[in-house]
Amino acid sequence: MLKENIKAIRKSKGLTQEELGIKLNVVRQTISKWEQGLSVPDSEMLISISDILETPVSTLLGETISDSKVDDLKVISEKLEIINLQLSQRKNLRRKIIHWFLVSLCIIIIVTYIVLILLNSSYLGWNYSDSERAVIGVNLHIFEWLFIRISPIILIGSVVGILLTRN
């Protein structure tokens, strides 16, 4: 196992036997003997190999690389699944917030229409000789005029939005 692991990890790191030998201060033939199973590095050398290859000694000694790659892919796929689930939940939450915002907007527009109908533009009968009353009356008239012209467009857009964001 050690021989396959050293070779597989060395190749995955893009190192030749000679480059690994230089980093470990041994000749290329020593690396070749380890990878062929003709000799085994001592414990200090195993620690040096694990440091250079950035791999735990336990992986060098016991675990097969293909098993850890399968496990890594499984872990990565599980993490991606969790991320996708979180993104889906965020998207649903955002959709629900927009949906209820549009419902609230429709309710506000309808209630405002009802209030304007019940008030029946009472400010039109005011005495505008008082400047404060004149300013308030003109502002109410501007609000009503703009509201009556713009709110139907907003209401239609909101209803379409509600239909598009429903479950």
N, C-alpha and C positions, 0 to 999 in steps of 0.2 A: 503494500500500500504506500509506503513512504516513497518508493521510487516513482510510482505513477503520480503521486501528489506533487512532488518536487518538480517533475517535468511539466505537468499540466499548469501549475501555477506560474512557473518560469515563463512558459510560452504565452500564457494569458497576460503577463506583464510586458511581453514583447522583448524579453531578454534572451540572448544567446547563451550557450554554456560558457563561452569565453567571458562575456560581460558579467555574468553572475560570479564566475571564478575571480575576476578582478575585484569585484566588490567584497568578496569573502577572503581575499588574499590567498587563494589556492589556484592550482593550475586547472585548465579545462578538463584534463583527463580525470581529475578527482570528481568533478561534477558528473562526467560521463559514467564513472563507476557507480556513483550514488544512484543515477537514473537507471542503470542496468541492473541494480541490485547486487553488484559485486562487492560493494563495501557500504558501510553505514557511517554517517557523521556522528561525532560524539555529541554530548548534551550541550556543550558550549556552542558548538558549530550549529546545532539545531536552532538554538536561540538566535544566533546571527542570521541564519537563513530566514527564520520567521520575521525578523526585523526588516530585512532587506526586501522580502517578498510581501511584507505587510499582511501576514497571515498568522493566525495563532498556531502554536506548536501542536495543539491537539488536532488541528486540521491537517497538518503535515503528517502526523502519526496515524490518525485513525479514520477520519472521515474521508469518504471518496468525494472527489470534486464534482462529479456528475450529480450525486445526491444533493450536495449543497446548492448546485445551480438549480435543480428542480425545486428545492425548498425556497430558494431566493425568488424564483419565478412565482411560486405559489404565494409567498408573502407579498410580493409586488402586486400580483393580481388582486389579492384581498384588500390591500391598501387602496388600489384604484377603484375597487368596488365600493369601498367606504366613501372615498372622495366623490364618486358619481352619485351615491345616495345623498350625501350632504348637499351637493350642487342641486340635485332634484328637489330636496326639501326647501332649499333657499328659493328656488324658482317658484315652487308652489306657494310659499309664504308671500313672496313678492306679488304673485298673481292674486292671492286672496286680499292683500292690502289694497291693491289697485281696484279690485272688484268692489270692496266695501267703501272705498273712497268715492267711487262713481255712484254707488247706491246712495250714499250720504249726500252727494252733490245733487242728485235728482230730487231727493226729499227736500233739501233746502230750497231748490228752485220752485217746487210745487207749493211749499209752505209760503214762500215769498209771494207767489202769484195769488194765493188765497188771501193773504194779508192785504195785498194791494187792491184786490176786488172788494174786500170788506171795508177798507178805508175810503174807497171810491174817490180818490184824489181830493180829499177834503181840503187840502192846502190851496186849491184853486179859488176857494171862496174867502180866503184870508184878506185882510186889509194890508196891503203892501206899503203903506206910508211909513210904517216902522221899519227902519233899516235892518234890524236883526231878524225880524220876521221875514223880510223880503229875501235875505240871504238864505235862510233856512228853506223857504218855499221854493226858491230857484234851485237849490241843491236837491231837494226832494223831486222836483220836476225832472231835473237832469238824470237823477238815478232811475226814476220810473221810465223815462224815455229810453235810456240806454238798456235797462233791464228787459223791457218789452221787446226790443229789437235783437239783443244778443242772446238772451237766455234760451230761446227756442233752438238755436244752433247748438248751444252747449248741452241742452237737454237731449237732443237727438244724438249727439256724439257720445254722451254718457250712456244712453240706452244701448247704443251699438257696442260700446266698450263693455257694458255689463254682460251683454250676450256673448261677446268674445272671451270674456274671462271667467265665465261660469264653469262649473265642473262638468 
